[in-house]
Amino acid sequence: MQSSMGIGAFSCDHNIVFFDLETTGLDTSVCDIIQLSAISGESTFNAYVLPRCSMTEEATRITGLSVSNRQTLLLHGQPVNTIPLKEALTSFISFLRSFRKPILAAHNARRFDSPVLARALGECSLRCQFQQVVSSFLDTFLISKEMFSNTVTRFSQEHLARVFLRKTYEAHNALEDVKVLQELYQSWSPSQAVIRHNTFLFQCVSNPLTRRFF
């Protein structure tokens, strides 16, 4: 787990923390978190977790992560340090405490990242602690659709980065994803009305769905 601190991004009187999950698959009801990353300003968080279930071939292809002998997580064939899921989530909550009731933003937060995170928090008996430090979730996928449906036909983060930032990057590495997502959000400068339209409470996280948009 890596963490560094700095000045965060703001929306009104709330910090926005951009986060992303890499998982063993796309079924939100059963997949395991294998990487959890976040950023706000210069403050970053990153943790890798050894999964309890097998990874799908598609997840391995997309993320470059794989498991060797059920005990080592590999990134492009090289071992990475892992910590238990509960430790990763507890450390994430500690990271979030450094901000004042932040909004957690993710690309496709409503359909994928928030249900997976909520399930993992429940399994580790950390839902109450999490709710004490976070104000709400924000879905940047829905923001991009609301703001740019007349000019953009694809809303994957990779495509949006090419359109708005004129850059490519190591997509599906959660830490790189959150860095680019923060850049995208800052370039969009969504209005408070748009932010409100696409914000939802932890208590309103929907039941797990089985598909993630890309």
ChimeraX commands (.cxc) that place a marker at each C-alpha (Angstrom):
marker #1 position 0.00,0.00,0.00 radius 0.5
marker #1 position 1.29,3.44,-0.97 radius 0.5
marker #1 position 0.05,6.80,0.23 radius 0.5
marker #1 position 1.17,10.39,-0.21 radius 0.5
marker #1 position -0.49,13.56,1.00 radius 0.5
marker #1 position -1.14,17.01,-0.49 radius 0.5
marker #1 position -3.86,19.53,-1.32 radius 0.5
marker #1 position -7.14,18.03,-2.47 radius 0.5
marker #1 position -9.65,18.94,-5.17 radius 0.5
marker #1 position -12.85,20.65,-4.05 radius 0.5
marker #1 position -16.53,20.82,-4.96 radius 0.5
marker #1 position -18.24,23.55,-2.94 radius 0.5
marker #1 position -17.35,22.69,0.65 radius 0.5
marker #1 position -16.42,19.05,-0.04 radius 0.5
marker #1 position -13.21,17.45,-1.17 radius 0.5
marker #1 position -13.56,15.12,-4.13 radius 0.5
marker #1 position -11.57,11.91,-3.93 radius 0.5
marker #1 position -11.35,10.03,-7.23 radius 0.5
marker #1 position -11.16,6.26,-6.78 radius 0.5
marker #1 position -11.04,3.13,-8.91 radius 0.5
marker #1 position -11.16,-0.61,-8.43 radius 0.5
marker #1 position -9.62,-3.41,-10.42 radius 0.5
marker #1 position -11.37,-6.70,-9.83 radius 0.5
marker #1 position -11.27,-10.40,-10.69 radius 0.5
marker #1 position -14.22,-10.01,-13.07 radius 0.5
marker #1 position -17.27,-7.93,-13.94 radius 0.5
marker #1 position -19.93,-9.70,-11.87 radius 0.5
marker #1 position -20.43,-7.22,-9.02 radius 0.5
marker #1 position -22.11,-9.84,-6.85 radius 0.5
marker #1 position -19.04,-12.11,-6.60 radius 0.5
marker #1 position -15.89,-10.41,-7.93 radius 0.5
marker #1 position -12.99,-9.62,-5.60 radius 0.5
marker #1 position -11.07,-6.35,-5.41 radius 0.5
marker #1 position -7.45,-6.78,-6.49 radius 0.5
marker #1 position -6.43,-3.11,-6.65 radius 0.5
marker #1 position -7.89,-0.06,-4.89 radius 0.5
marker #1 position -6.54,3.38,-5.76 radius 0.5
marker #1 position -7.54,6.97,-5.03 radius 0.5
marker #1 position -6.35,10.52,-5.55 radius 0.5
marker #1 position -7.29,14.04,-4.48 radius 0.5
marker #1 position -4.94,16.77,-5.61 radius 0.5
marker #1 position -1.47,15.43,-4.82 radius 0.5
marker #1 position -2.71,12.93,-2.22 radius 0.5
marker #1 position -2.68,9.34,-3.46 radius 0.5
marker #1 position -3.60,5.90,-2.16 radius 0.5
marker #1 position -2.85,2.54,-3.74 radius 0.5
marker #1 position -3.21,-1.02,-2.44 radius 0.5
marker #1 position -3.10,-4.45,-4.07 radius 0.5
marker #1 position -5.09,-7.37,-2.63 radius 0.5
marker #1 position -4.64,-11.09,-3.24 radius 0.5
marker #1 position -8.07,-12.30,-4.42 radius 0.5
marker #1 position -10.01,-15.13,-2.84 radius 0.5
marker #1 position -11.55,-16.26,-6.14 radius 0.5
marker #1 position -10.16,-16.96,-9.58 radius 0.5
marker #1 position -9.66,-14.17,-12.07 radius 0.5
marker #1 position -11.45,-14.27,-15.38 radius 0.5
marker #1 position -9.33,-14.38,-18.52 radius 0.5
marker #1 position -10.82,-11.05,-19.57 radius 0.5
marker #1 position -9.85,-9.40,-16.27 radius 0.5
marker #1 position -6.29,-10.65,-16.61 radius 0.5
marker #1 position -6.10,-9.44,-20.22 radius 0.5
marker #1 position -7.43,-5.98,-19.36 radius 0.5
marker #1 position -5.51,-5.33,-16.13 radius 0.5
marker #1 position -2.31,-7.28,-16.66 radius 0.5
marker #1 position -2.85,-8.78,-13.19 radius 0.5
marker #1 position -2.75,-12.51,-12.56 radius 0.5
marker #1 position -2.34,-14.92,-9.64 radius 0.5
marker #1 position 0.46,-17.46,-9.34 radius 0.5
marker #1 position 0.00,-20.57,-7.17 radius 0.5
marker #1 position -2.91,-18.89,-5.35 radius 0.5
marker #1 position -0.46,-16.91,-3.24 radius 0.5
marker #1 position 1.25,-14.27,-5.40 radius 0.5
marker #1 position -0.33,-11.42,-7.35 radius 0.5
marker #1 position 1.56,-10.57,-10.52 radius 0.5
marker #1 position 1.42,-7.37,-12.59 radius 0.5
marker #1 position 2.64,-8.08,-16.13 radius 0.5
marker #1 position 4.39,-11.12,-14.70 radius 0.5
marker #1 position 6.14,-9.30,-11.85 radius 0.5
marker #1 position 5.15,-9.85,-8.18 radius 0.5
marker #1 position 3.50,-6.97,-6.34 radius 0.5
marker #1 position 3.11,-6.54,-2.60 radius 0.5
marker #1 position -0.39,-7.34,-1.37 radius 0.5
marker #1 position -2.27,-6.82,1.88 radius 0.5
marker #1 position -5.48,-8.48,3.16 radius 0.5
marker #1 position -8.74,-6.95,1.96 radius 0.5
marker #1 position -9.76,-5.73,5.41 radius 0.5
marker #1 position -6.39,-4.04,5.89 radius 0.5
marker #1 position -6.68,-2.37,2.48 radius 0.5
marker #1 position -10.18,-1.08,3.27 radius 0.5
marker #1 position -9.18,0.09,6.76 radius 0.5
marker #1 position -6.21,1.95,5.30 radius 0.5
marker #1 position -8.48,3.47,2.64 radius 0.5
marker #1 position -10.85,4.73,5.34 radius 0.5
marker #1 position -7.88,6.24,7.19 radius 0.5
marker #1 position -6.83,7.97,3.96 radius 0.5
marker #1 position -10.35,9.36,3.54 radius 0.5
marker #1 position -10.32,10.70,7.10 radius 0.5
marker #1 position -7.64,13.19,6.04 radius 0.5
marker #1 position -10.36,15.02,4.09 radius 0.5
marker #1 position -13.54,16.60,5.44 radius 0.5
marker #1 position -16.44,14.29,4.47 radius 0.5
marker #1 position -15.23,13.82,0.89 radius 0.5
marker #1 position -17.31,12.93,-2.14 radius 0.5
marker #1 position -16.02,9.71,-3.73 radius 0.5
marker #1 position -15.98,9.93,-7.52 radius 0.5
marker #1 position -15.49,7.06,-9.96 radius 0.5
marker #1 position -16.15,6.48,-13.65 radius 0.5
marker #1 position -19.25,4.25,-13.56 radius 0.5
marker #1 position -19.50,4.52,-9.79 radius 0.5
marker #1 position -23.23,3.80,-9.67 radius 0.5
marker #1 position -23.22,0.62,-11.73 radius 0.5
marker #1 position -19.91,-0.93,-10.69 radius 0.5
marker #1 position -17.43,0.63,-8.26 radius 0.5
marker #1 position -19.82,1.60,-5.47 radius 0.5
marker #1 position -21.71,-1.75,-5.36 radius 0.5
marker #1 position -18.44,-3.72,-5.31 radius 0.5
marker #1 position -16.95,-1.45,-2.64 radius 0.5
marker #1 position -20.13,-1.57,-0.54 radius 0.5
marker #1 position -20.21,-5.36,-0.65 radius 0.5
marker #1 position -16.54,-5.61,0.36 radius 0.5
marker #1 position -17.08,-3.15,3.23 radius 0.5
marker #1 position -20.02,-5.22,4.43 radius 0.5
marker #1 position -18.04,-8.45,4.28 radius 0.5
marker #1 position -15.33,-6.82,6.43 radius 0.5
marker #1 position -17.80,-5.18,8.86 radius 0.5
marker #1 position -16.57,-1.71,7.88 radius 0.5
marker #1 position -19.72,-0.11,6.47 radius 0.5
marker #1 position -20.38,2.06,9.53 radius 0.5
marker #1 position -16.80,3.33,9.68 radius 0.5
marker #1 position -16.91,4.15,5.98 radius 0.5
marker #1 position -20.20,6.02,6.23 radius 0.5
marker #1 position -18.80,8.16,9.03 radius 0.5
marker #1 position -16.06,9.60,6.80 radius 0.5
marker #1 position -17.69,9.86,3.33 radius 0.5
marker #1 position -20.50,12.18,2.30 radius 0.5
marker #1 position -21.61,10.61,-1.01 radius 0.5
marker #1 position -20.61,9.11,-4.36 radius 0.5
marker #1 position -20.27,10.88,-7.72 radius 0.5
marker #1 position -20.43,9.15,-11.12 radius 0.5
marker #1 position -18.20,10.79,-13.74 radius 0.5
marker #1 position -19.48,8.42,-16.44 radius 0.5
marker #1 position -22.94,9.94,-16.01 radius 0.5
marker #1 position -21.45,13.45,-15.85 radius 0.5
marker #1 position -19.71,12.90,-19.19 radius 0.5
marker #1 position -22.94,11.66,-20.77 radius 0.5
marker #1 position -24.91,14.63,-19.43 radius 0.5
marker #1 position -22.36,17.19,-20.55 radius 0.5
marker #1 position -21.11,15.79,-23.86 radius 0.5
marker #1 position -23.76,13.55,-25.44 radius 0.5
marker #1 position -24.02,15.97,-28.38 radius 0.5
marker #1 position -20.31,15.86,-29.15 radius 0.5
marker #1 position -18.98,12.48,-27.94 radius 0.5
marker #1 position -20.25,9.04,-28.94 radius 0.5
marker #1 position -18.12,6.89,-26.62 radius 0.5
marker #1 position -17.79,7.46,-22.90 radius 0.5
marker #1 position -15.05,5.07,-21.80 radius 0.5
marker #1 position -12.42,6.86,-19.77 radius 0.5
marker #1 position -9.73,5.92,-22.30 radius 0.5
marker #1 position -11.67,7.53,-25.13 radius 0.5
marker #1 position -12.51,10.62,-23.08 radius 0.5
marker #1 position -8.82,11.05,-22.22 radius 0.5
marker #1 position -7.95,11.01,-25.93 radius 0.5
marker #1 position -10.68,13.53,-26.75 radius 0.5
marker #1 position -10.29,16.01,-23.89 radius 0.5
marker #1 position -6.68,15.55,-22.75 radius 0.5
marker #1 position -5.11,14.46,-26.06 radius 0.5
marker #1 position -3.32,11.64,-24.27 radius 0.5
marker #1 position -3.16,7.88,-23.90 radius 0.5
marker #1 position -2.19,6.17,-20.66 radius 0.5
marker #1 position -1.96,2.78,-18.92 radius 0.5
marker #1 position -5.70,2.25,-18.61 radius 0.5
marker #1 position -7.03,-0.34,-16.15 radius 0.5
marker #1 position -4.19,0.29,-13.77 radius 0.5
marker #1 position -6.32,1.79,-11.00 radius 0.5
marker #1 position -3.71,4.35,-9.91 radius 0.5
marker #1 position -3.22,5.62,-13.47 radius 0.5
marker #1 position -6.98,5.63,-13.98 radius 0.5
marker #1 position -7.63,7.91,-11.01 radius 0.5
marker #1 position -4.88,10.33,-12.00 radius 0.5
marker #1 position -6.40,10.72,-15.46 radius 0.5
marker #1 position -9.94,10.90,-14.09 radius 0.5
marker #1 position -8.97,13.83,-11.88 radius 0.5
marker #1 position -7.47,15.58,-14.92 radius 0.5
marker #1 position -10.63,14.95,-16.93 radius 0.5
marker #1 position -12.88,16.27,-14.18 radius 0.5
marker #1 position -10.79,19.42,-13.81 radius 0.5
marker #1 position -10.89,20.00,-17.56 radius 0.5
marker #1 position -14.68,19.59,-17.62 radius 0.5
marker #1 position -15.39,21.89,-14.64 radius 0.5
marker #1 position -18.95,20.57,-14.22 radius 0.5
marker #1 position -21.52,22.93,-12.75 radius 0.5
marker #1 position -22.94,22.35,-9.28 radius 0.5
marker #1 position -26.23,21.38,-10.92 radius 0.5
marker #1 position -24.53,18.65,-12.96 radius 0.5
marker #1 position -22.68,17.44,-9.87 radius 0.5
marker #1 position -25.94,17.24,-7.88 radius 0.5
marker #1 position -27.67,15.30,-10.68 radius 0.5
marker #1 position -25.00,12.61,-10.55 radius 0.5
marker #1 position -24.35,12.36,-6.81 radius 0.5
marker #1 position -25.88,9.62,-4.66 radius 0.5
marker #1 position -25.64,8.50,-1.06 radius 0.5
marker #1 position -23.99,5.32,0.18 radius 0.5
marker #1 position -27.39,4.19,1.46 radius 0.5
marker #1 position -28.71,4.43,-2.11 radius 0.5
marker #1 position -26.13,2.13,-3.67 radius 0.5
marker #1 position -28.12,-0.19,-5.89 radius 0.5
marker #1 position -28.12,-3.95,-5.76 radius 0.5
marker #1 position -25.13,-5.45,-7.58 radius 0.5
marker #1 position -25.47,-5.54,-11.35 radius 0.5
marker #1 position -23.53,-7.88,-13.56 radius 0.5
marker #1 position -22.12,-5.59,-16.20 radius 0.5
marker #1 position -19.63,-2.73,-16.30 radius 0.5
marker #1 position -19.54,-0.07,-18.99 radius 0.5
marker #1 position -16.21,0.56,-20.75 radius 0.5
marker link #1:1,2 radius 0.2
marker link #1:2,3 radius 0.2
marker link #1:3,4 radius 0.2
marker link #1:4,5 radius 0.2
marker link #1:5,6 radius 0.2
marker link #1:6,7 radius 0.2
marker link #1:7,8 radius 0.2
marker link #1:8,9 radius 0.2
marker link #1:9,10 radius 0.2
marker link #1:10,11 radius 0.2
marker link #1:11,12 radius 0.2
marker link #1:12,13 radius 0.2
marker link #1:13,14 radius 0.2
marker link #1:14,15 radius 0.2
marker link #1:15,16 radius 0.2
marker link #1:16,17 radius 0.2
marker link #1:17,18 radius 0.2
marker link #1:18,19 radius 0.2
marker link #1:19,20 radius 0.2
marker link #1:20,21 radius 0.2
marker link #1:21,22 radius 0.2
marker link #1:22,23 radius 0.2
marker link #1:23,24 radius 0.2
marker link #1:24,25 radius 0.2
marker link #1:25,26 radius 0.2
marker link #1:26,27 radius 0.2
marker link #1:27,28 radius 0.2
marker link #1:28,29 radius 0.2
marker link #1:29,30 radius 0.2
marker link #1:30,31 radius 0.2
marker link #1:31,32 radius 0.2
marker link #1:32,33 radius 0.2
marker link #1:33,34 radius 0.2
marker link #1:34,35 radius 0.2
marker link #1:35,36 radius 0.2
marker link #1:36,37 radius 0.2
marker link #1:37,38 radius 0.2
marker link #1:38,39 radius 0.2
marker link #1:39,40 radius 0.2
marker link #1:40,41 radius 0.2
marker link #1:41,42 radius 0.2
marker link #1:42,43 radius 0.2
marker link #1:43,44 radius 0.2
marker link #1:44,45 radius 0.2
marker link #1:45,46 radius 0.2
marker link #1:46,47 radius 0.2
marker link #1:47,48 radius 0.2
marker link #1:48,49 radius 0.2
marker link #1:49,50 radius 0.2
marker link #1:50,51 radius 0.2
marker link #1:51,52 radius 0.2
marker link #1:52,53 radius 0.2
marker link #1:53,54 radius 0.2
marker link #1:54,55 radius 0.2
marker link #1:55,56 radius 0.2
marker link #1:56,57 radius 0.2
marker link #1:57,58 radius 0.2
marker link #1:58,59 radius 0.2
marker link #1:59,60 radius 0.2
marker link #1:60,61 radius 0.2
marker link #1:61,62 radius 0.2
marker link #1:62,63 radius 0.2
marker link #1:63,64 radius 0.2
marker link #1:64,65 radius 0.2
marker link #1:65,66 radius 0.2
marker link #1:66,67 radius 0.2
marker link #1:67,68 radius 0.2
marker link #1:68,69 radius 0.2
marker link #1:69,70 radius 0.2
marker link #1:70,71 radius 0.2
marker link #1:71,72 radius 0.2
marker link #1:72,73 radius 0.2
marker link #1:73,74 radius 0.2
marker link #1:74,75 radius 0.2
marker link #1:75,76 radius 0.2
marker link #1:76,77 radius 0.2
marker link #1:77,78 radius 0.2
marker link #1:78,79 radius 0.2
marker link #1:79,80 radius 0.2
marker link #1:80,81 radius 0.2
marker link #1:81,82 radius 0.2
marker link #1:82,83 radius 0.2
marker link #1:83,84 radius 0.2
marker link #1:84,85 radius 0.2
marker link #1:85,86 radius 0.2
marker link #1:86,87 radius 0.2
marker link #1:87,88 radius 0.2
marker link #1:88,89 radius 0.2
marker link #1:89,90 radius 0.2
marker link #1:90,91 radius 0.2
marker link #1:91,92 radius 0.2
marker link #1:92,93 radius 0.2
marker link #1:93,94 radius 0.2
marker link #1:94,95 radius 0.2
marker link #1:95,96 radius 0.2
marker link #1:96,97 radius 0.2
marker link #1:97,98 radius 0.2
marker link #1:98,99 radius 0.2
marker link #1:99,100 radius 0.2
marker link #1:100,101 radius 0.2
marker link #1:101,102 radius 0.2
marker link #1:102,103 radius 0.2
marker link #1:103,104 radius 0.2
marker link #1:104,105 radius 0.2
marker link #1:105,106 radius 0.2
marker link #1:106,107 radius 0.2
marker link #1:107,108 radius 0.2
marker link #1:108,109 radius 0.2
marker link #1:109,110 radius 0.2
marker link #1:110,111 radius 0.2
marker link #1:111,112 radius 0.2
marker link #1:112,113 radius 0.2
marker link #1:113,114 radius 0.2
marker link #1:114,115 radius 0.2
marker link #1:115,116 radius 0.2
marker link #1:116,117 radius 0.2
marker link #1:117,118 radius 0.2
marker link #1:118,119 radius 0.2
marker link #1:119,120 radius 0.2
marker link #1:120,121 radius 0.2
marker link #1:121,122 radius 0.2
marker link #1:122,123 radius 0.2
marker link #1:123,124 radius 0.2
marker link #1:124,125 radius 0.2
marker link #1:125,126 radius 0.2
marker link #1:126,127 radius 0.2
marker link #1:127,128 radius 0.2
marker link #1:128,129 radius 0.2
marker link #1:129,130 radius 0.2
marker link #1:130,131 radius 0.2
marker link #1:131,132 radius 0.2
marker link #1:132,133 radius 0.2
marker link #1:133,134 radius 0.2
marker link #1:134,135 radius 0.2
marker link #1:135,136 radius 0.2
marker link #1:136,137 radius 0.2
marker link #1:137,138 radius 0.2
marker link #1:138,139 radius 0.2
marker link #1:139,140 radius 0.2
marker link #1:140,141 radius 0.2
marker link #1:141,142 radius 0.2
marker link #1:142,143 radius 0.2
marker link #1:143,144 radius 0.2
marker link #1:144,145 radius 0.2
marker link #1:145,146 radius 0.2
marker link #1:146,147 radius 0.2
marker link #1:147,148 radius 0.2
marker link #1:148,149 radius 0.2
marker link #1:149,150 radius 0.2
marker link #1:150,151 radius 0.2
marker link #1:151,152 radius 0.2
marker link #1:152,153 radius 0.2
marker link #1:153,154 radius 0.2
marker link #1:154,155 radius 0.2
marker link #1:155,156 radius 0.2
marker link #1:156,157 radius 0.2
marker link #1:157,158 radius 0.2
marker link #1:158,159 radius 0.2
marker link #1:159,160 radius 0.2
marker link #1:160,161 radius 0.2
marker link #1:161,162 radius 0.2
marker link #1:162,163 radius 0.2
marker link #1:163,164 radius 0.2
marker link #1:164,165 radius 0.2
marker link #1:165,166 radius 0.2
marker link #1:166,167 radius 0.2
marker link #1:167,168 radius 0.2
marker link #1:168,169 radius 0.2
marker link #1:169,170 radius 0.2
marker link #1:170,171 radius 0.2
marker link #1:171,172 radius 0.2
marker link #1:172,173 radius 0.2
marker link #1:173,174 radius 0.2
marker link #1:174,175 radius 0.2
marker link #1:175,176 radius 0.2
marker link #1:176,177 radius 0.2
marker link #1:177,178 radius 0.2
marker link #1:178,179 radius 0.2
marker link #1:179,180 radius 0.2
marker link #1:180,181 radius 0.2
marker link #1:181,182 radius 0.2
marker link #1:182,183 radius 0.2
marker link #1:183,184 radius 0.2
marker link #1:184,185 radius 0.2
marker link #1:185,186 radius 0.2
marker link #1:186,187 radius 0.2
marker link #1:187,188 radius 0.2
marker link #1:188,189 radius 0.2
marker link #1:189,190 radius 0.2
marker link #1:190,191 radius 0.2
marker link #1:191,192 radius 0.2
marker link #1:192,193 radius 0.2
marker link #1:193,194 radius 0.2
marker link #1:194,195 radius 0.2
marker link #1:195,196 radius 0.2
marker link #1:196,197 radius 0.2
marker link #1:197,198 radius 0.2
marker link #1:198,199 radius 0.2
marker link #1:199,200 radius 0.2
marker link #1:200,201 radius 0.2
marker link #1:201,202 radius 0.2
marker link #1:202,203 radius 0.2
marker link #1:203,204 radius 0.2
marker link #1:204,205 radius 0.2
marker link #1:205,206 radius 0.2
marker link #1:206,207 radius 0.2
marker link #1:207,208 radius 0.2
marker link #1:208,209 radius 0.2
marker link #1:209,210 radius 0.2
marker link #1:210,211 radius 0.2
marker link #1:211,212 radius 0.2
marker link #1:212,213 radius 0.2
marker link #1:213,214 radius 0.2
view
